[in-house]
Amino acid sequence: MDRAGGIRHLSLSGEPIFDDQDQFKGYRGITRDIGARKHAEAATQRSNRHVRRVLDGFGAAIAVLDEGGVVLSVNPAWHVLASSHPGIVDVECGANYLAGYDKAGGVDRIDGMALAAGIRQVIGGERAQFRYEYAGGTPAGRQWIEMRIAGTSGDDAARAIVSCEDITDRRRGESLMDLECTVLRCLADADTAPAALTSVIRAVCESQGWNCGRYFSLDQSAGVLHFSEAWGVPVDSVGRFLDQSRGLMFRPGAGLAGRVCQTGQPLWILDGTRSAGVSPTALAPETGEEAAFAFPVTSTDSTVGVLAFSNPLIREPDDRMLRVVRSIGIHLGRFLQRQRVHDALRRSESRLRALNVLASDWYWEQDREFRFTRCGDGCPFGEAGILGKTHWELPNVVLSEEQWAEHKSQLAACWSFHDFEFAVLQPDGQYAHYAISGEPVYDEAGEFSGYCGNGLDITKRKRAEAARSTWHEHR
């Protein structure tokens, strides 16, 4: 302490003194003022305590590494996160953080190698920062982790700051958005209901990591659900499960899918246990302890079927998941309803063509440019001679300009026409007479796409009429 009452920090160094007879006489030495150094050390300690408090206060998991990858500091949040995520190396101060990743094996080896390499690049100054995302399995399901490593410089030993964050919630949200877009693409690309169902079931399974899914269609007339389509991973047990599901049939209210059909609400079994009112036949005899998730497929607010998925582990769906499956059920239901309408229309058109064949000599179709695209048996020009041509481009058709102009105006206005008669000059110099009728055709968007119709050979009738007219003239 100096005269003013302040504290001074001094450093003494001394050597013993001996006389000629090697008798100890005392000490001699030097005194140094080390106040500046002591103040600097105190400031450093205060700074370290401050940094320690800051690290401990962070909610994110953080570790500080030296140039060899040894942990200089790690906050409590790191230990908490590591305890619930097997993919995170839990370390204490003084441990080599990189050694945990260098020793990783199995499916974690690739992630471990990538992380260790990135951290070493940051420590070595090859890059300022490194970011890596990876997934790991936990008892609660698949969890996603994001690691961020930033370089640091200065006089202290710290060379890298590692932060770790659970991004599972964010990745699940992104996955659900991708799933909804994928389902819409599947429906846009599908030509048939079975193709759409299979692709949608596969998309859901692959997105959520589920083993298989099945679609049960509601037969409105019989009042029962029956197995329709399915997809599953290529595993023997899954294949047997789906095979035993074929032919499965039950009424609304019976079993898990039956209850979904009856209530119009999603239902799930998280641990494979059968709750009250859920029949084991809802899924299949061999489901065992597998979990399940089922949701309705709807059209105009009515349930038309149920999608049921099975997997050893299924997480309880959150609000986002429920919104997405509801959207999938609506889009799929609309597609199936359109397909039913199209199938009914095709059957109707098939019956109409059959009736046309019975009531006429041939059937024909034209595109929007009035070129023939189809011509049935009995066409006087033959299929090769008529396809790709308009009516007025056909050879040897006998018709006045006024008649052609009237017919073209009817076509341009997309009007129906009936019994449009014309003659064709035959190679033997005789005339054959025909009559055609047509109806405009429109596509799904309501755009005009051409004509379809039928034709009759009226040569006998026209020759008979000509003969009667000649007989009357000569009476």
HELIX and SHEET records of a PDB file:
HELIX    1   1 GLY A   35  GLY A   57  1                                  23    
HELIX    2   2 PRO A   76  SER A   84  1                                   9    
HELIX    3   3 TYR A   97  ASP A  102  1                                   6    
HELIX    4   4 GLY A  106  ASP A  108  5                                   3    
HELIX    5   5 ARG A  109  ILE A  123  1                                  15    
HELIX    6   6 THR A  168  ASP A  189  1                                  22    
HELIX    7   7 ALA A  193  GLN A  208  1                                  16    
HELIX    8   8 ASP A  236  SER A  245  1                                  10    
HELIX    9   9 GLY A  255  THR A  263  1                                   9    
HELIX   10  10 PRO A  280  ALA A  282  5                                   3    
HELIX   11  11 ASP A  319  ALA A  359  1                                  41    
HELIX   12  12 GLU A  383  ILE A  386  1                                   4    
HELIX   13  13 HIS A  391  GLU A  393  5                                   3    
HELIX   14  14 GLU A  401  ALA A  412  1                                  12    
HELIX   15  15 THR A  459  GLU A  473  1                                  15    
SHEET    1   A 2 LEU A  10  PHE A  18  0                                        
SHEET    2   A 2 PHE A  24  ASP A  33 -1                                        
SHEET    1   B 5 VAL A  71  VAL A  74  0                                        
SHEET    2   B 5 ALA A  61  LEU A  65 -1                                        
SHEET    3   B 5 ALA A 160  ASP A 166 -1                                        
SHEET    4   B 5 GLY A 141  GLY A 151 -1                                        
SHEET    5   B 5 GLN A 129  THR A 138 -1                                        
SHEET    1   C 6 MET A 249  PHE A 250  0                                        
SHEET    2   C 6 VAL A 224  GLY A 232 -1                                        
SHEET    3   C 6 CYS A 212  ASP A 219 -1                                        
SHEET    4   C 6 SER A 302  ASN A 311 -1                                        
SHEET    5   C 6 ALA A 291  SER A 299 -1                                        
SHEET    6   C 6 LEU A 267  ILE A 269 -1                                        
SHEET    1   D 6 PHE A 372  CYS A 375  0                                        
SHEET    2   D 6 TRP A 362  GLN A 366 -1                                        
SHEET    3   D 6 PHE A 448  ASP A 457 -1                                        
SHEET    4   D 6 TYR A 431  TYR A 442 -1                                        
SHEET    5   D 6 PHE A 417  LEU A 425 -1                                        
SHEET    6   D 6 VAL A 397  VAL A 398 -1                                        
END                                                                             
